[in-house]
C-alpha cells in the first residue's frame, strides 16, 4: 500500500541518518502535518538484555509528570470497606465476584485493574484473559495492594507500566501530539531515567542500544541517548 500524502510530508521532515537531541526530536515531531485526531506519541527503546533470562526481565512503572493524555478507566476488585475507599478515590468500577464473572463473559471496559491481595485467589483464575491484554494485577506494578486509594489516584494521574518484549524492546505511550513540547520532553525524560534505574545487574555491554519517538500515524525519529541520559548508558 502506498503511503499517504500526509505521511510522505512527515517523512520529508526527518533526517534518517542522524540521532536527534530530545528537544529537537519533539520539535520535528510536532511539525508534522496534523491528522484528524489527537495522535498518541510513542516512545520505544531497544535494550541490551536477553529477556529469556529471568534476571534480565525489565519491567516496572513510572508516573509520567504530565500524564498520558488518555482518560484511564480503573477497575478495582475488592470487597468490604475497601470498596468505598476505591470509589472515593475515583475508580470507575468497583466490586468483587460480579466483575470477575463479567470478565469471564468477555467484559473488558477498563484500562487498569487493581486488586486487593485477599481477592487474588479468585483474580488469579483470570490470568489467561487478563495477562495477554496487559491487564493482570501485579504486585510489582503496584496494582495488587490494600492501599487502593493511592493505586487508583496514580493510575488516573498517568502511571504507566513498561515491560521488555521477547525482542528486548520497550514500547510506551508518553503523551499526545497536542501536548506542549516541554511536557512531552519531561515525560520522555522521566521514562528514560526510570529505564536506567531498572537496569538489571546482570546486563552486560551497552544497556540502551537505541531510542525512538513516533506518532500514531507518523514516522519515527532516532534519539541521541546522551541528550536524555548523559553519557552513562
C-alpha positions in Angstrom: 0.0 0.0 0.0 1.4 3.4 -1.0 2.0 5.8 2.0 -0.5 8.7 2.1 0.4 12.3 1.3 0.5 13.3 5.0 2.9 10.5 5.8 5.2 11.4 2.9 5.2 15.1 4.1 6.2 13.9 7.6 9.0 11.6 6.3 10.4 14.5 4.3 11.0 16.4 7.6 13.0 13.6 9.2 16.7 13.1 8.6 17.0 9.3 8.9 20.8 9.4 9.0 21.1 11.1 12.4 20.1 10.8 16.0 18.2 13.9 17.3 18.7 15.6 20.7 15.4 15.1 22.5 14.3 18.7 22.4 14.8 18.9 18.6 13.2 15.5 18.1 10.0 16.6 19.8 10.0 19.9 17.7 10.3 17.9 14.5 7.5 15.5 15.6 5.2 18.4 16.4 5.9 20.0 13.0 4.3 17.0 11.2 1.1 17.9 9.3 -1.9 17.4 11.7 -4.1 14.4 11.4 -7.9 14.2 12.0 -7.4 13.0 15.6 -5.1 13.8 18.5 -2.4 11.2 17.9 -0.5 9.4 20.7 3.2 10.0 21.0 5.0 6.7 21.5 8.5 6.0 22.9 10.4 2.9 22.1 13.8 1.6 23.1 16.0 -1.4 22.2 17.7 -2.8 25.3 20.9 -4.7 25.6 19.3 -7.5 27.6 18.3 -11.1 27.0 14.7 -11.4 28.1 14.9 -15.2 28.0 16.8 -14.9 31.3 14.6 -14.2 34.3 17.2 -11.9 35.8 17.2 -9.7 32.7 13.5 -9.1 32.6 13.0 -5.3 32.6 9.6 -4.2 33.8 8.2 -1.6 36.2 6.1 1.5 36.4 6.6 5.2 36.0 4.4 8.1 36.9 4.6 10.5 33.9 4.8 14.1 35.2 2.1 15.2 32.8 0.1 12.0 32.3 -0.6 10.3 29.0 -3.5 12.5 27.8 -5.7 9.5 27.9 -8.7 9.1 30.3 -7.9 6.0 32.3 -10.8 3.7 33.3 -9.9 1.9 36.5 -11.5 -1.3 37.9 -10.9 -2.2 41.5 -11.5 -5.8 42.6 -12.1 -5.8 46.3 -14.7 -6.3 49.0 -15.9 -4.7 52.2 -14.7 -1.3 53.4 -12.1 -1.1 50.6 -15.0 -0.7 48.1 -15.9 2.7 49.4 -12.2 3.7 49.6 -11.8 2.9 45.9 -15.0 4.8 44.9 -13.9 7.8 46.9 -10.5 7.8 45.1 -12.3 7.9 41.7 -12.4 4.3 40.5 -14.8 3.7 37.6 -15.9 0.2 38.5 -15.6 -1.4 42.0 -16.7 -4.8 43.2 -15.7 -8.4 43.5 -17.3 -11.6 42.2 -19.8 -9.8 39.9 -16.9 -8.2 38.0 -14.9 -11.5 37.9 -17.9 -13.1 36.3 -18.3 -10.2 33.8 -14.7 -10.6 32.7 -15.2 -14.3 32.2 -18.0 -13.4 29.9 -15.9 -11.0 27.8 -16.2 -7.6 29.5 -13.0 -5.5 29.3 -14.2 -1.9 29.6 -11.3 -0.8 31.8 -7.6 0.2 31.2 -6.2 -0.7 34.6 -7.2 -3.4 37.0 -6.3 -3.1 40.7 -6.9 -5.9 43.2 -6.6 -6.2 47.0 -4.4 -9.2 48.0 -7.4 -11.0 49.6 -9.0 -11.2 46.1 -6.1 -12.7 44.2 -7.1 -16.3 44.8 -10.1 -15.6 42.5 -8.5 -12.9 40.3 -5.6 -15.3 39.6 -8.0 -17.5 37.7 -8.4 -14.7 35.1 -4.7 -14.9 34.1 -5.4 -16.3 30.6 -7.9 -13.5 29.9 -6.1 -10.5 31.5 -2.5 -11.5 31.0 -2.3 -11.2 27.2 -4.1 -7.8 27.4 -1.6 -6.5 29.9 -4.4 -6.0 32.5 -3.5 -8.6 35.1 -3.0 -7.0 38.6 0.6 -7.4 39.7 2.4 -6.6 43.0 5.5 -5.3 41.0 3.4 -2.7 39.3 1.6 -1.7 42.5 -1.8 -3.0 41.3 -2.1 -5.7 44.0 -2.3 -3.6 47.2 -4.5 -2.8 50.2 -3.8 0.9 49.5 -6.4 1.1 46.8 -6.9 4.8 47.0 -3.2 5.5 46.2 -3.2 3.0 43.4 -6.4 4.5 41.8 -5.0 8.1 42.0 -1.7 7.1 40.4 -3.4 5.2 37.6 -5.7 8.2 36.9 -2.7 10.6 37.0 -0.8 8.7 34.3 1.2 5.9 35.9 2.2 3.6 33.2 3.6 0.1 33.1 6.5 -0.9 30.9 8.0 -4.3 30.2 10.5 -5.6 27.7 9.2 -7.9 25.0 10.8 -11.0 23.5 12.9 -8.9 21.1 14.3 -6.8 24.0 12.2 -3.8 23.0 10.0 -1.4 25.1 7.1 0.5 23.6 5.2 3.0 25.8 2.8 5.9 25.2 4.2 9.2 26.6 1.5 11.7 25.7 -0.5 13.3 22.9 0.6 15.4 19.9 -1.5 18.3 21.4 0.8 18.4 24.4 3.2 21.4 24.7 6.7 20.5 23.6 8.2 20.7 27.2 5.5 18.4 28.6 6.5 15.7 26.1 10.2 16.2 26.8 9.5 15.9 30.6 7.5 12.7 30.2 10.1 11.1 27.9 13.0 12.1 30.2 11.1 10.6 33.2 10.6 7.3 31.4 14.2 7.1 30.1 15.6 7.8 33.6 13.3 5.1 35.0 14.5 2.6 32.4 18.1 3.3 33.6 17.1 2.7 37.2 15.6 -0.6 36.1 18.8 -1.8 34.5 19.4 -5.5 35.6 22.7 -6.1 37.4 23.3 -9.0 35.1 23.0 -6.9 31.9 26.4 -6.7 30.1 27.6 -4.2 27.5 25.6 -1.2 26.3 22.3 -1.3 28.0 20.2 1.2 25.9 21.1 0.5 22.3 18.6 2.8 20.7 15.6 5.1 21.4 12.9 6.4 19.1 9.8 8.6 19.3 6.9 8.5 16.9 3.3 9.5 16.5 0.5 7.1 15.8 0.4 7.8 12.0 3.9 9.2 11.5 7.5 8.1 11.0 9.9 7.6 13.9 12.9 9.7 14.9 16.0 8.3 16.4 17.0 9.9 19.7 20.5 10.8 20.8 20.6 8.9 24.1 23.1 11.2 25.6 20.6 14.1 25.3 18.3 12.1 27.6 20.7 10.3 29.9 24.1 12.0 29.7 26.8 9.5 28.8 26.1 6.8 31.3 24.1 4.3 29.4 
